[in-house]
Amino acid sequence: MNAIAQAAPDADDALLSGSEQHALAWRLGLSLGAACALLLSVGLRFFRPQQEDVAQLVAGIAALMVGIPALQAAWRSLRHPDLHGITDQLIALAFIAAWAGGDLVTATLLPLIMMISHILEERSLLGSQEAIRALTSLTEKTARRIAAHGEVEEINAAHLKSGDIIEVRAGDRVPADGEVLTGSSSVDTASITGESVPIDVTAGSQVFNGSINMDGLLTIRVSQVGSDTTLGRVIALMQDAEHIKPAITKLLERYAGGYMALVLLVSACTWFLTGNTGAMLAILVASCPVALVLAAPTTSIAAISVASRHGILVKGSAFLEQLAGVDAVVFDKTGTITSGELRLVGTAEDPGVDAASMVRLAGSLGAASSHPVSRAVGMAVSEAERLPISDIKETRGLGIVGTLDGAKVALGRGALFESLGIAVTPAPSSHDGPVAGVSHGARFLGWVLLADQIRPEAETALRELRSLGLGRQIMVTGDRRAEAERVAARMGITEVRPEALPHEKMQFVLEEAKAGYRTMVVGDGINDALALKAGAVGVAMGAQGTDVALASADLVLMTNDLRRLGTSVRLSRKSRRTIMINVGIGMGWTVVVVGVAAWGVFGASSALVAALMQNFGTFAVMANAGRLLKFQDREPDEDAA
């Protein structure tokens, strides 16, 4: 069954599970009950002083209503320690101290304020779940599958399988990833890949689950369904991001035990020197590291959400942190800097031969072949322009032979024409890419020249990376030296490692690491998988990359747009700055509040004021993390300036 349908909520479902809703409702009920009981106790003391015993009893009940859950949370945190557990432990200690001192009002208010604070924090973190829910709403619930006998049947999209043929009408969302078989249309992929302008698709184009067919009728062969689709991977990564601990959080947890001991020492010294129980309680409350707990996770979730909006899949917050520190880039060539598809780039015709006629003949022959070179030649001629060639026969490794108007015609390697007894002229030595000869009858017409085309955005993307400080750029490829150096020179890359095998690519990346470089590796093929794993950060070209490369990479560019590399670097650096600012806010504000609490500025109300001030710092951290959601990619010149 469709994994998205299993894991994601339907549009009418709640964001929380039944048990989570019950727990939240229970905490809210206890908080309201304790608050009402506390107000009743205070009212009795104020309006009926003679009922002091009753007021004290009601205050005790209120304290137990919120104190017992606080003690339970502290006990659980002792068995399963984490950074958030320190807050529960400190509140439990403050509750016990206030209860032992007979200050039942404070014993109620401290855990009550913290319980409400935890509820608000959980509600703020539901923003990421709302973003996931918004993504799952993009998945189509039904699909029109074309049966074997040609009839169209409407089925649940969860029942689609790879290889199914589906029909997508104008206005429909595409229910799965696939390849267009027939039809042409404009498809809106903004919510999936970040492309703001609809893209035109025809037969052979790839379409993504969740994109919208703007006009026209499309017939699509399903290639990926459920969690294997591009949209499914985005949802899964965002769900994983909620549970991944960033490096700064792990660092803080490493010293959590020492922090707890320090807080207890400071609070004990304060009580010993001043005898002020209120100040001691205030220090325990002020030391609760809620802001530090939320400093990294809220920022990381926001950053991964922004990345997916720009067509970038990030497999964990740790990779964003590593990307912020890279200072070198290793590129594959074919399928990464180049499109990975051959195109006709020129001709070398014999004297007296019309180049357009030769290309038309070559394209008509090439359209009948499945060989990459012949197929590329065939794409140079439209179906309407193709000549009526008959008796087509393909000889593997040599080329294609057919008949046109009673004369034999051929397209292929030089050896093919030798076998046909046709003399050929030498192919141009200045061309480094594949070539194919063309003949008509006994006459050799010339050569058609092909090459793998450089991506149109590649030069801009590499220049942008240099402006961001990634000046060390190396091309490591399995291609021949002449072709690799030609592409590298065009891109401004000064160091090239040609004819490299997969393990040699990995070894080169490891050597870069030993030399002190933090390397980002960009590739798309099986031969790049080892290098992608060896780099500090591996980036795969997602639209046409191999499954092995996608699995080995840390980031995936869903649109194959190399300019997203610059976007990734800028986002990672902004995310790192935001985390550092949040940690600074959390630590700095805690020190300030602890200092105020130890000084006893607020007298008997120190503990309550400390709780309110501590929560102010928490909300400041969450608000700062939320600013990252407004991140928009900028032009390279803005960063360069």
C-alpha positions in Angstrom: 0.0 0.0 0.0 1.1 3.6 -0.6 3.4 4.4 2.3 2.2 8.0 2.3 -1.3 6.9 2.7 -0.3 4.7 5.7 1.9 7.2 7.5 0.3 10.6 6.7 -3.0 11.8 8.0 -5.9 12.5 5.8 -7.2 16.0 5.3 -9.8 15.5 8.1 -7.5 13.9 10.6 -5.9 15.7 13.5 -2.2 16.4 13.7 -1.9 14.5 17.0 -2.6 10.8 17.5 -5.4 9.8 19.9 -3.0 9.1 22.8 -1.2 12.4 22.2 -4.6 14.3 22.2 -5.5 12.5 25.4 -2.3 13.5 27.1 -2.5 17.1 26.0 -6.2 17.3 27.1 -5.2 15.8 30.5 -2.4 18.3 31.0 -4.7 21.2 30.1 -7.4 19.9 32.4 -5.0 19.6 35.3 -3.7 23.1 34.6 -7.2 24.6 34.6 -8.2 22.6 37.7 -5.1 23.7 39.6 -5.5 27.3 38.5 -9.1 27.4 39.7 -8.2 25.7 43.0 -5.4 28.2 43.5 -7.7 31.1 42.8 -10.2 29.7 45.3 -7.5 29.4 47.9 -6.3 32.9 47.4 -9.9 34.2 47.5 -10.6 32.4 50.8 -7.5 33.9 52.4 -8.5 37.4 51.2 -12.2 37.4 51.9 -12.4 34.8 54.7 -9.2 35.0 56.8 -10.8 32.8 59.4 -10.9 29.9 56.8 -7.1 29.7 56.6 -7.0 26.0 57.1 -9.5 25.4 54.3 -7.5 27.8 52.1 -4.3 25.9 52.8 -6.0 22.5 52.1 -7.3 23.8 48.7 -3.8 25.2 47.9 -2.4 21.8 48.8 -4.8 20.0 46.4 -3.9 22.5 43.7 -0.2 21.9 44.3 -0.6 18.1 44.1 -2.6 18.4 40.8 0.4 19.9 39.0 3.2 18.7 41.3 2.6 15.0 40.9 2.9 15.2 37.0 6.1 17.3 37.5 7.6 14.6 39.8 6.6 11.9 37.4 8.3 13.7 34.5 11.4 14.2 36.6 11.5 10.5 37.4 11.2 9.5 33.8 14.0 11.9 32.9 16.3 10.2 35.4 15.7 6.9 33.6 15.9 8.4 30.1 18.1 11.5 30.5 18.1 14.2 27.9 18.5 18.0 27.9 14.8 18.6 28.3 14.8 16.4 31.4 16.9 18.9 33.3 14.0 21.3 33.2 11.7 18.7 34.7 14.2 17.8 37.4 14.8 21.4 38.4 11.0 22.1 38.6 10.6 19.0 40.7 13.3 20.1 43.1 11.7 23.6 43.4 8.3 22.0 44.0 9.7 19.8 46.8 11.5 22.7 48.4 8.4 25.0 48.3 6.2 22.2 49.7 8.6 21.4 52.5 8.8 25.1 53.3 5.0 25.3 53.5 4.7 27.8 50.6 1.9 25.9 48.8 1.1 28.9 46.5 4.6 28.8 45.1 4.6 25.0 45.0 1.5 25.3 42.8 2.5 28.2 40.6 6.0 27.0 39.6 4.9 23.6 38.0 1.7 25.2 36.7 3.6 27.9 34.8 6.1 25.3 33.5 3.3 22.9 32.5 1.6 25.7 30.5 5.0 26.6 29.0 5.5 23.0 27.8 2.0 23.0 26.3 2.8 26.2 24.4 6.2 24.8 23.2 4.5 21.6 21.9 2.0 23.8 20.1 4.8 25.8 18.5 6.5 22.6 17.3 3.2 21.5 15.7 4.1 24.0 12.9 6.4 21.4 11.4 3.6 18.9 11.5 1.3 21.4 9.8 3.9 21.8 7.1 4.0 18.0 6.7 0.3 17.9 6.6 0.3 20.6 3.9 2.6 18.5 1.8 0.5 15.3 2.2 -2.5 17.3 1.1 -0.7 17.5 -2.3 -1.1 13.8 -2.8 -4.0 12.8 -5.0 -6.4 10.4 -3.3 -7.6 8.8 -6.6 -6.1 7.9 -10.0 -7.5 7.1 -13.4 -5.7 3.9 -14.4 -5.9 2.6 -18.0 -6.8 -1.1 -17.9 -5.3 -3.6 -20.3 -8.4 -3.5 -22.5 -8.2 0.3 -22.8 -10.9 1.3 -20.4 -10.2 4.0 -17.8 -11.0 2.9 -14.2 -10.9 5.2 -11.2 -9.0 3.7 -8.3 -7.4 4.7 -4.9 -4.0 6.2 -5.7 -2.6 4.0 -2.9 -3.2 1.0 -5.2 -1.0 2.2 -8.0 2.1 0.2 -8.9 5.2 0.9 -10.9 4.5 0.3 -14.6 0.8 1.2 -14.4 -0.5 3.5 -17.2 -2.6 6.4 -15.9 -4.5 9.3 -17.3 -4.2 12.8 -15.9 -6.7 15.4 -17.1 -6.4 19.2 -17.0 -6.6 20.5 -13.4 -5.7 17.1 -11.8 -2.8 16.5 -9.5 -0.3 13.9 -10.7 -0.8 10.9 -8.3 2.7 9.4 -8.7 6.1 10.0 -10.3 6.3 8.9 -13.9 7.1 9.4 -17.6 4.7 11.1 -20.0 3.8 8.7 -22.8 1.4 10.8 -24.8 0.1 14.4 -24.7 1.6 17.7 -24.0 0.8 20.2 -21.3 2.2 22.8 -18.8 2.7 21.4 -15.3 2.9 23.4 -12.2 5.7 21.9 -10.0 6.1 24.9 -7.6 5.1 23.0 -4.5 7.4 20.1 -5.3 10.6 21.5 -6.9 10.4 25.3 -6.1 10.1 26.2 -9.8 7.8 29.2 -9.9 7.1 29.0 -13.7 5.1 26.0 -15.0 7.2 23.7 -17.2 6.2 22.3 -20.6 6.1 18.5 -20.8 5.7 16.2 -23.8 6.3 12.5 -24.5 9.4 11.4 -22.6 9.2 14.1 -19.9 9.3 13.3 -16.2 6.5 14.4 -13.9 6.3 14.4 -10.1 3.7 13.3 -7.7 1.7 16.3 -6.4 2.4 18.6 -9.4 -0.7 20.0 -11.2 -1.5 19.4 -14.8 -2.5 22.9 -16.1 -3.9 22.0 -19.5 -4.1 19.1 -21.9 -4.6 15.4 -21.4 -1.5 13.3 -20.4 -1.0 9.6 -20.4 1.8 8.7 -17.9 3.6 5.5 -17.1 4.1 5.3 -13.3 7.7 4.9 -12.2 7.6 5.6 -8.4 4.7 5.4 -5.9 4.2 6.2 -2.3 7.2 7.1 -0.2 9.5 6.4 -3.2 8.2 9.4 -5.0 9.9 12.8 -4.8 7.1 14.2 -2.7 7.2 11.1 -0.5 10.9 11.5 0.2 10.3 15.2 1.1 7.6 14.2 3.6 9.8 11.4 5.1 12.8 13.7 5.5 10.7 16.3 7.3 9.3 13.7 9.6 12.8 12.4 10.4 14.0 15.9 11.0 11.7 16.2 14.0 13.6 13.4 15.8 17.2 14.1 14.8 19.4 15.8 17.4 21.6 18.6 16.0 25.3 18.6 17.0 24.9 21.5 19.3 22.1 19.7 21.2 24.3 16.6 21.6 27.1 18.9 22.9 24.9 20.4 25.5 23.6 17.0 26.6 27.2 15.9 27.1 27.6 18.5 29.9 24.0 18.2 31.2 25.2 16.4 34.4 27.8 19.0 35.2 25.2 21.8 34.6 22.8 20.2 37.0 25.5 19.9 39.7 26.5 23.6 39.2 22.9 24.8 39.5 22.4 22.8 42.8 25.7 24.2 44.1 24.8 27.8 43.3 21.3 27.5 44.8 22.6 25.8 47.9 25.3 28.5 48.4 22.6 31.3 47.9 20.4 29.7 50.6 23.4 29.2 52.9 24.6 32.8 52.5 21.3 34.6 52.5 18.8 32.2 54.1 16.4 33.3 51.4 14.3 30.3 50.3 12.6 32.4 47.6 16.0 33.2 46.0 17.0 29.5 46.1 13.7 28.5 44.4 14.1 31.3 41.8 17.6 30.0 40.9 16.3 26.5 40.4 13.5 27.8 38.1 15.7 30.3 36.2 18.2 27.6 35.5 15.7 25.5 33.5 17.3 25.3 30.0 14.1 25.3 27.9 15.5 27.9 25.5 18.6 25.9 25.0 16.5 22.7 24.4 14.7 24.4 21.6 17.5 26.5 20.2 18.7 23.9 17.6 15.7 21.7 16.8 13.3 24.5 16.0 15.9 26.1 13.6 16.8 22.7 12.0 13.1 21.9 11.2 12.6 25.3 9.8 15.7 25.0 7.6 14.8 21.6 6.2 11.3 22.9 5.4 12.8 25.9 3.6 15.2 23.6 1.7 12.4 21.4 0.4 10.5 24.5 -0.8 13.6 25.4 -2.9 13.7 21.9 -4.4 16.4 20.5 -2.1 16.1 17.3 -0.1 18.2 17.4 3.1 18.5 14.0 4.8 19.2 15.5 8.3 20.1 18.7 10.1 23.6 17.5 10.7 24.3 17.7 7.0 23.2 21.3 6.9 25.6 22.1 9.7 28.5 20.4 7.8 27.6 22.1 4.6 28.0 25.5 6.3 31.7 24.7 6.7 32.7 23.3 3.3 35.5 25.1 1.4 36.0 22.9 -1.6 33.9 21.2 -4.3 34.5 18.0 -6.3 32.4 17.7 -9.4 31.6 14.8 -11.6 31.2 15.7 -15.3 28.7 13.6 -17.2 25.2 14.1 -15.8 26.4 16.7 -13.3 28.1 19.7 -15.0 26.8 18.3 -18.4 23.3 17.1 -19.0 24.4 13.5 -19.6 22.6 13.5 -23.0 24.3 13.6 -26.4 23.2 16.3 -28.8 24.0 17.0 -32.4 26.5 20.0 -32.3 27.8 20.2 -35.9 28.7 18.5 -39.2 31.8 17.8 -41.3 30.3 17.2 -44.7 32.3 16.4 -47.9 32.6 19.0 -50.6 29.4 19.5 -52.6 27.2 17.9 -49.9 24.3 19.8 -48.4 24.6 19.7 -44.6 20.9 20.0 -44.0 20.1 17.1 -46.3 22.8 15.0 -44.7 21.4 15.7 -41.2 17.9 14.8 -42.4 19.1 11.5 -43.7 21.1 10.7 -40.6 18.2 11.6 -38.3 15.8 9.4 -40.3 18.2 6.5 -39.8 19.0 7.3 -36.2 15.3 7.4 -35.2 15.1 3.7 -35.8 17.9 2.8 -33.4 18.1 2.4 -29.6 21.9 3.2 -29.5 22.6 6.4 -27.6 24.6 8.0 -30.5 22.0 7.0 -33.1 19.1 8.1 -30.9 20.8 11.5 -30.4 21.1 11.9 -34.1 17.5 10.9 -34.6 16.4 13.7 -32.1 17.8 16.3 -34.5 15.0 15.6 -37.0 11.3 15.9 -36.3 9.0 13.0 -37.1 7.4 15.0 -39.9 10.8 15.6 -41.6 11.9 12.0 -41.5 12.5 10.2 -44.8 10.6 7.0 -45.8 13.5 4.6 -45.3 12.7 0.9 -45.6 14.5 -2.4 -44.9 16.3 -0.9 -41.9 18.8 -3.2 -40.2 21.0 -2.5 -37.3 24.4 -4.1 -36.7 25.4 -3.9 -33.1 28.7 -2.0 -32.7 28.7 -0.7 -36.3 25.6 1.2 -37.2 22.4 1.2 -39.3 21.7 0.4 -42.9 18.5 0.9 -44.9 17.0 1.6 -48.3 15.9 5.0 -49.7 14.5 5.2 -53.2 16.2 2.0 -54.1 19.6 3.2 -52.9 21.4 1.9 -49.8 21.9 4.4 -47.0 24.0 4.0 -43.8 24.8 5.7 -40.5 27.5 4.5 -38.2 31.2 4.0 -37.5 34.0 4.0 -40.0 34.2 0.2 -39.9 30.6 0.0 -41.2 31.5 1.8 -44.4 34.6 -0.3 -44.8 32.4 -3.4 -44.7 30.1 -1.8 -47.4 33.1 -0.9 -49.6 32.7 2.9 -49.2 35.7 5.1 -48.9 35.5 7.6 -46.0 37.2 10.9 -45.3 38.9 11.3 -41.9 36.7 12.6 -39.1 37.7 16.0 -37.8 40.5 15.6 -35.2 39.4 18.8 -33.3 36.2 17.2 -32.1 36.5 15.2 -28.9 33.0 13.8 -28.8 31.3 10.9 -30.7 31.0 11.1 -34.5 28.9 9.1 -36.9 29.4 8.8 -40.7 26.6 9.1 -43.3 26.4 7.6 -46.8 23.9 7.5 -49.7 24.5 4.8 -52.2 28.2 4.4 -52.9 28.9 8.0 -51.8 30.2 9.0 -48.3 28.5 12.3 -47.4 30.4 13.2 -44.2 30.3 13.1 -40.4 27.7 14.3 -37.9 29.3 15.5 -34.6 27.8 15.0 -31.2 28.7 16.1 -27.7 27.4 16.0 -24.2 26.0 19.6 -23.6 27.0 21.7 -20.6 24.1 22.6 -18.4 23.0 26.2 -19.2 23.2 27.2 -15.5 26.5 25.5 -14.7 28.8 28.4 -15.4 26.7 30.8 -13.2 26.4 28.2 -10.5 30.2 27.6 -10.2 30.9 31.3 -10.3 28.4 31.8 -7.5 30.1 29.1 -5.4 33.4 30.9 -5.8 31.8 34.1 -4.6 30.7 32.2 -1.5 34.2 31.2 -0.7 34.3 27.8 -2.4 37.2 28.7 -4.7 38.8 25.2 -4.8 36.8 23.4 -7.5 38.0 20.1 -9.0 36.5 17.9 -11.7 37.0 14.2 -11.1 35.6 12.1 -14.0 35.9 8.9 -15.8 35.9 10.6 -19.2 38.8 11.1 -21.5 41.3 13.9 -20.7 40.6 16.0 -23.8 36.9 16.2 -23.2 37.2 16.7 -19.4 39.7 19.6 -19.9 37.4 21.2 -22.5 34.5 21.3 -20.1 36.7 22.3 -17.2 38.2 25.2 -19.1 34.7 26.4 -20.0 33.6 26.3 -16.3 36.8 28.0 -15.0 37.9 24.8 -13.2 41.7 24.6 -13.1 42.2 21.1 -11.7 41.0 18.0 -13.5 41.4 14.3 -12.7 40.2 12.4 -15.9 39.7 8.7 -16.5 39.1 8.0 -12.8 37.5 4.8 -11.6 35.0 4.8 -8.8 37.5 3.9 -6.1 40.0 6.4 -7.4 37.3 9.1 -7.1 36.8 8.1 -3.5 40.5 8.1 -2.8 40.9 11.6 -4.2 38.2 12.9 -1.9 39.8 11.2 1.1 43.1 12.9 0.1 41.4 16.2 0.0 40.2 15.6 3.6 43.7 14.7 4.7 44.9 17.9 3.2 42.5 19.8 5.5 39.7 20.6 3.0 36.0 20.1 3.9 34.7 18.9 0.5 31.3 18.9 -1.0 31.0 16.2 -3.7 28.5 16.6 -6.5 27.6 13.6 -8.7 24.8 11.5 -10.2 25.9 8.1 -11.1 26.8 4.7 -9.6 30.4 5.5 -10.1 30.0 8.6 -7.8 28.5 6.7 -4.9 31.7 6.0 -3.0 32.9 9.6 -3.5 29.6 11.0 -2.3 30.0 9.0 0.9 33.6 10.0 1.4 33.0 13.8 1.2 32.0 16.0 4.1 28.7 16.5 2.2 27.5 14.5 -0.8 25.0 16.1 -3.2 23.2 14.0 -5.8 21.4 15.2 -9.0 17.9 13.9 -8.1 15.9 14.2 -11.3 18.0 11.7 -13.2 20.5 10.4 -10.6 20.8 6.6 -10.0 19.2 5.1 -6.9 22.6 4.2 -5.5 23.8 7.8 -5.8 20.6 9.2 -4.2 21.0 6.7 -1.3 24.7 7.7 -0.8 24.1 11.5 -0.9 23.3 13.8 2.0 21.5 16.4 -0.1 19.5 15.8 -3.3 18.8 18.5 -5.9 15.4 17.5 -7.2 15.4 19.8 -10.3 19.1 19.1 -11.3 19.6 22.9 -11.1 23.2 23.5 -10.1 22.3 27.0 -8.8 20.6 25.2 -5.9 24.1 24.5 -4.6 24.6 28.1 -3.8 21.1 28.2 -2.2 22.1 25.2 0.0 25.3 26.9 1.2 23.5 30.2 2.0 20.7 28.4 3.8 23.1 26.3 5.8 25.1 29.3 6.9 22.0 31.2 7.8 20.8 28.2 9.8 24.1 27.9 11.6 24.0 31.6 12.5 20.5 31.3 13.7 21.4 28.3 15.9 24.3 30.2 17.4 22.2 33.2 18.1 19.6 31.0 19.7 22.2 29.3 21.9 23.5 32.7 22.9 20.0 33.9 23.8 19.3 30.8 25.8 22.6 30.9 27.7 22.8 34.6 28.1 19.3 35.1 29.2 19.6 32.2 31.7 22.7 33.8 33.3 20.8 37.1 33.6 17.8 35.6 35.2 19.9 33.5 37.6 21.8 36.6 38.6 18.6 38.5 39.2 17.2 35.6 41.2 20.3 35.2 43.3 20.3 38.9 44.1 16.8 38.6 45.4 15.6 41.8 43.6 12.0 40.7 43.5 11.8 39.5 47.1 9.2 36.9 48.0 8.0 36.8 44.3 11.5 36.0 43.0 10.6 32.4 41.9 7.4 33.5 40.1 9.2 36.4 38.3 12.1 34.0 37.4 9.6 31.6 35.8 8.0 34.3 33.7 11.4 35.8 32.6 12.6 32.3 31.8 9.6 31.7 29.5 10.3 35.1 27.8 13.7 33.8 26.7 12.1 30.6 25.4 9.6 32.5 23.2 12.4 34.7 21.9 14.3 31.6 20.7 11.3 30.2 19.0 10.5 33.6 17.3 14.1 33.9 16.0 14.0 30.3 14.6 10.7 31.2 12.9 12.4 34.0 11.0 14.3 31.4 9.0 11.0 30.4 7.4 11.1 33.7 5.5 14.4 32.8 3.8 14.3 33.5 0.0 17.1 32.7 -2.4 19.1 35.7 -3.5 21.0 36.5 -6.7 24.7 35.7 -6.6 25.7 39.3 -7.0 24.0 40.2 -3.7 26.2 37.8 -1.8 29.3 38.8 -3.7 28.7 42.4 -2.7 
